[in-house]
């Protein structure tokens, strides 16, 4: 029940200031954020890949207000790609981007976001890796899918994310489950109205399974974004029934959550990719992690009380 309240707080400047100043915040943020700079995140990448894992890297930040900030976001990803080139990891280290960070919500935002993200996708392809376009709230999705379609004309490996709790997603999944596509399915982590999204957890889980079945039975490459043991087991069974080999789909989990499970799935022969966020503008990302799981909120509360 606290989830919607926390998601609302993720858009509050007042709460941002309060949470940022709380004495135990850094301890909890460090659990979910791999560092603030490229230099700090490189050892995390090397550690993960050394364990047989793969990574997708997110430079956090989404509430930008100027074209200059959007250009800075583009440049931050280009800096990251420059460092990844030296590591020689290829597709084992890809990137995830939020188009809001590239100017999608500004005047002329669709064209601006496309212009900013294209050089990132091009640079990623040049070092043998790719980019996945993260899904945000439902009002941004038509633009995101249009940009995804445009990028795939030149860079067909570009991925996108769909969210199971939205009513539209089953239709989106049928359209996207085509040869060569890369689609990550997640439950969804934004506060959405009942007019566009399921509100009940059981209904969201059922929708997730329906969408996942569509992806597994399609011709694309499904990426299962979940920490739920039951959904992971269902994904394995759906993959088996669809005749997929273990390298024909992958699991994705967040940095700092169920790390032992990351290693276990990789040891079983699955492709296991860790969604690894870093950067200084961590507030929105952090609040969604608190909203997703009560244990995260309890951990934060204990840290604040301890430090206080």
C-alpha positions as CSV (number, residue, x, y, z in Angstrom):
1,X,0.0,0.0,0.0
2,X,3.0,2.3,0.5
3,X,4.2,1.9,-3.0
4,X,1.9,4.6,-4.6
5,X,2.8,7.0,-1.8
6,X,6.6,6.5,-2.4
7,X,6.1,6.8,-6.2
8,X,4.3,10.1,-5.7
9,X,7.2,11.2,-3.4
10,X,9.7,10.4,-6.2
11,X,8.4,13.5,-8.0
12,X,8.5,15.8,-5.0
13,X,11.4,18.3,-4.7
14,X,10.6,18.7,-1.0
15,X,11.0,14.9,-0.4
16,X,14.1,14.9,-2.6
17,X,15.7,17.4,-0.2
18,X,14.6,15.5,2.9
19,X,15.7,12.1,1.7
20,X,19.0,13.4,0.4
21,X,19.8,14.9,3.8
22,X,18.7,11.9,5.9
23,X,21.7,10.5,7.8
24,X,21.2,6.9,6.6
25,X,20.5,7.6,3.0
26,X,24.0,7.1,1.6
27,X,24.2,3.6,3.1
28,X,21.1,2.5,1.3
29,X,21.7,4.3,-1.9
30,X,25.1,2.6,-2.1
31,X,23.2,-0.7,-2.1
32,X,21.5,0.1,-5.4
33,X,23.8,2.6,-7.1
34,X,27.2,1.3,-8.2
35,X,29.0,4.6,-7.9
36,X,28.9,8.2,-9.0
37,X,31.5,8.2,-11.8
38,X,32.7,6.0,-14.6
39,X,35.9,5.3,-12.7
40,X,33.9,4.0,-9.7
41,X,31.6,1.7,-11.9
42,X,34.4,0.1,-14.0
43,X,35.5,-2.2,-11.1
44,X,31.9,-3.2,-10.6
45,X,31.6,-4.2,-14.3
46,X,34.9,-6.2,-14.1
47,X,33.7,-8.0,-10.9
48,X,30.4,-8.9,-12.5
49,X,31.8,-10.1,-15.8
50,X,34.5,-12.0,-13.9
51,X,31.7,-14.0,-12.3
52,X,30.2,-15.0,-15.6
53,X,27.5,-12.3,-15.5
54,X,26.6,-9.6,-18.0
55,X,25.6,-6.0,-17.3
56,X,23.4,-3.3,-18.6
57,X,24.5,0.2,-17.5
58,X,22.2,3.1,-16.6
59,X,23.6,6.6,-16.0
60,X,20.9,7.8,-13.7
61,X,19.0,11.0,-14.2
62,X,15.7,11.7,-15.9
63,X,14.1,15.0,-14.7
64,X,16.1,17.3,-17.0
65,X,14.8,20.8,-17.9
66,X,17.1,22.2,-20.6
67,X,18.6,21.0,-23.9
68,X,22.0,21.5,-22.4
69,X,21.3,18.9,-19.7
70,X,20.1,16.5,-22.4
71,X,23.3,17.0,-24.3
72,X,25.3,16.4,-21.1
73,X,23.4,13.1,-20.6
74,X,24.4,12.1,-24.2
75,X,28.0,12.9,-23.5
76,X,27.9,10.9,-20.2
77,X,27.0,7.8,-22.2
78,X,29.6,8.5,-24.8
79,X,32.2,8.8,-22.0
80,X,31.0,5.4,-20.7
81,X,31.2,3.8,-24.2
82,X,34.8,5.1,-24.4
83,X,35.7,3.2,-21.2
84,X,33.8,0.1,-22.3
85,X,35.8,0.0,-25.5
86,X,39.0,-0.4,-23.5
87,X,37.4,-3.3,-21.5
88,X,36.7,-5.3,-24.7
89,X,33.5,-6.9,-23.3
90,X,31.3,-6.5,-26.4
91,X,27.7,-7.3,-25.8
92,X,28.4,-8.5,-22.3
93,X,28.2,-4.9,-21.3
94,X,25.3,-3.0,-22.9
95,X,23.5,0.2,-21.9
96,X,20.0,1.2,-20.8
97,X,18.8,4.7,-21.5
98,X,15.7,6.7,-20.4
99,X,14.7,9.1,-23.2
100,X,13.5,11.6,-20.7
101,X,17.1,12.1,-19.9
102,X,17.8,12.9,-23.5
103,X,15.2,15.7,-23.7
104,X,12.0,13.8,-24.5
105,X,9.8,16.0,-22.3
106,X,11.1,19.3,-23.6
107,X,9.7,21.4,-26.4
108,X,10.3,19.4,-29.6
109,X,11.3,16.6,-27.3
110,X,10.7,13.6,-29.6
111,X,13.1,14.9,-32.2
112,X,15.6,16.1,-29.6
113,X,15.6,12.7,-27.8
114,X,16.1,10.9,-31.1
115,X,19.0,13.3,-32.1
116,X,20.7,12.8,-28.7
117,X,20.3,9.0,-28.4
118,X,21.3,8.2,-32.0
119,X,25.0,8.9,-31.5
120,X,25.0,6.8,-28.3
121,X,23.5,3.9,-30.2
122,X,25.9,4.4,-33.1
123,X,28.9,4.5,-30.7
124,X,27.7,1.4,-28.9
125,X,27.4,-0.5,-32.1
126,X,30.9,0.5,-33.1
127,X,32.3,-1.3,-30.0
128,X,30.2,-4.4,-30.5
129,X,27.4,-3.7,-28.0
130,X,24.0,-2.2,-28.0
131,X,21.4,0.0,-26.2
132,X,18.0,-0.8,-24.7
133,X,15.4,2.0,-24.4
134,X,13.8,1.9,-20.9
135,X,10.1,2.4,-20.6
136,X,8.8,5.3,-18.4
137,X,5.3,6.4,-17.6
138,X,2.6,5.6,-20.1
139,X,2.4,9.1,-21.6
140,X,6.0,8.7,-23.1
141,X,5.6,5.3,-24.7
142,X,4.3,6.1,-28.1
143,X,7.3,8.4,-28.6
144,X,9.7,5.7,-27.2
145,X,8.4,3.0,-29.5
146,X,8.6,5.3,-32.5
147,X,12.2,6.2,-31.7
148,X,12.9,2.5,-31.1
149,X,11.5,1.7,-34.6
150,X,13.5,4.4,-36.2
151,X,16.8,3.4,-34.5
152,X,16.3,-0.3,-35.5
153,X,16.4,0.7,-39.2
154,X,20.1,1.2,-38.9
155,X,20.8,-0.6,-35.6
156,X,18.4,-3.6,-35.4
157,X,19.9,-4.9,-32.2
158,X,18.5,-1.9,-30.3
159,X,16.2,-3.1,-27.5
160,X,13.2,-1.8,-25.7
161,X,11.2,-2.4,-22.5
162,X,7.6,-3.2,-22.0
163,X,5.7,-3.1,-18.7
164,X,3.3,-5.9,-17.7
165,X,0.9,-3.7,-15.6
166,X,-0.2,-1.6,-18.6
167,X,-3.3,-2.7,-20.5
168,X,-1.6,-1.9,-23.8
169,X,1.3,-4.2,-23.3
170,X,-0.1,-7.4,-24.6
171,X,-0.7,-5.8,-27.9
172,X,2.7,-4.2,-27.9
173,X,4.3,-7.6,-27.1
174,X,2.6,-9.2,-30.1
175,X,3.9,-6.5,-32.4
176,X,7.5,-6.6,-30.9
177,X,7.9,-10.4,-30.8
178,X,9.4,-10.5,-34.2
179,X,12.7,-11.8,-35.6
180,X,15.7,-9.8,-34.4
181,X,13.9,-7.9,-31.7
182,X,15.2,-7.6,-28.1
183,X,12.5,-7.0,-25.6
184,X,12.8,-6.7,-21.8
185,X,9.6,-7.4,-19.8
186,X,9.2,-5.9,-16.4
187,X,6.2,-5.5,-14.1
188,X,6.4,-1.7,-14.1
189,X,7.6,0.8,-11.5
190,X,5.7,4.1,-12.1
191,X,2.5,5.4,-10.5
192,X,-0.1,4.8,-13.2
193,X,-3.9,5.3,-13.0
194,X,-6.4,2.5,-13.0
195,X,-7.6,3.7,-16.5
196,X,-4.4,2.4,-18.1
197,X,-2.9,-0.1,-15.7
198,X,-3.7,-3.0,-13.4
199,X,-3.5,-2.1,-9.8
200,X,-3.7,-5.5,-8.2
201,X,-0.5,-7.5,-7.8
202,X,-2.1,-10.8,-8.7
203,X,-3.5,-9.3,-11.9
204,X,-0.1,-7.8,-12.8
205,X,1.6,-11.2,-12.3
206,X,-1.0,-12.8,-14.6
207,X,-0.4,-10.2,-17.2
208,X,3.4,-10.7,-16.9
209,X,3.0,-14.4,-17.6
210,X,0.7,-13.8,-20.6
211,X,3.2,-11.2,-22.1
212,X,6.1,-13.5,-21.4
213,X,4.5,-16.4,-23.2
214,X,4.0,-14.2,-26.2
215,X,7.6,-13.2,-26.2
216,X,8.9,-16.8,-25.7
217,X,6.7,-18.1,-28.5
218,X,7.7,-15.3,-30.8
219,X,10.9,-14.9,-32.9
220,X,12.7,-12.3,-30.9
221,X,15.0,-12.3,-27.9
222,X,13.1,-12.1,-24.5
223,X,14.8,-10.4,-21.5
224,X,13.1,-11.3,-18.3
225,X,13.4,-8.5,-15.8
226,X,12.3,-9.9,-12.5
227,X,13.5,-11.0,-9.0
228,X,10.4,-13.1,-8.3
229,X,11.4,-16.8,-7.9
230,X,8.0,-17.9,-9.2
231,X,8.2,-15.8,-12.3
232,X,11.7,-17.0,-12.9
233,X,10.6,-20.6,-12.7
234,X,7.7,-19.9,-15.0
235,X,10.1,-18.2,-17.5
236,X,12.3,-21.3,-17.5
237,X,9.3,-23.5,-18.2
238,X,8.0,-21.3,-20.9
239,X,11.4,-21.2,-22.5
240,X,11.6,-25.0,-22.4
241,X,8.1,-25.4,-23.9
242,X,9.0,-22.9,-26.7
243,X,12.0,-25.0,-27.5
244,X,14.5,-22.2,-26.7
245,X,18.1,-22.9,-25.8
246,X,19.4,-21.2,-22.6
247,X,21.3,-18.6,-24.7
248,X,18.1,-17.6,-26.6
249,X,16.7,-15.5,-23.7
250,X,18.2,-13.9,-20.6
251,X,17.3,-12.9,-17.1
252,X,17.9,-9.4,-15.8
253,X,18.0,-8.3,-12.2
254,X,19.0,-5.1,-10.4
255,X,22.4,-4.5,-8.9
256,X,22.3,-5.0,-5.2
257,X,19.2,-7.2,-5.2
258,X,19.4,-11.1,-4.9
259,X,23.1,-11.1,-5.9
260,X,23.4,-14.8,-5.0
261,X,20.6,-15.6,-7.5
262,X,22.5,-13.7,-10.2
263,X,25.4,-16.2,-9.8
264,X,23.2,-19.2,-9.4
265,X,21.4,-18.6,-12.7
266,X,24.7,-18.0,-14.5
267,X,26.1,-21.2,-13.1
268,X,23.1,-23.1,-14.5
269,X,24.0,-21.8,-18.0
270,X,21.6,-19.0,-18.3
271,X,22.5,-15.6,-19.5
272,X,22.2,-13.3,-16.5
273,X,22.5,-9.6,-16.9
274,X,22.8,-7.2,-13.9
275,X,21.1,-3.8,-14.4
276,X,23.7,-1.5,-12.9
277,X,22.9,2.2,-12.3
278,X,25.4,4.8,-11.4
279,X,25.7,8.6,-11.3
280,X,24.8,11.5,-9.0
281,X,21.2,12.1,-9.9
282,X,20.0,8.9,-8.1
283,X,16.8,10.1,-6.4
284,X,14.1,9.0,-8.8
285,X,15.7,5.6,-9.4
286,X,16.2,5.1,-5.7
287,X,12.6,5.9,-4.8
288,X,11.3,3.4,-7.3
289,X,13.5,0.7,-5.8
290,X,12.0,1.5,-2.4
291,X,8.4,1.4,-3.8
292,X,9.0,-2.0,-5.5
293,X,9.7,-4.0,-2.3
294,X,8.7,-3.3,1.3
295,X,11.9,-4.9,2.5
296,X,13.9,-2.1,0.8
297,X,11.8,0.5,2.7
298,X,12.4,-1.3,6.0
299,X,16.1,-1.4,5.3
300,X,16.1,2.3,4.6
301,X,14.2,3.0,7.8
302,X,16.5,1.0,9.9
303,X,19.5,2.8,8.4
304,X,18.1,6.2,9.0
305,X,17.3,5.3,12.6
306,X,20.7,3.8,13.2
307,X,22.6,6.8,11.8
308,X,20.2,9.2,13.5
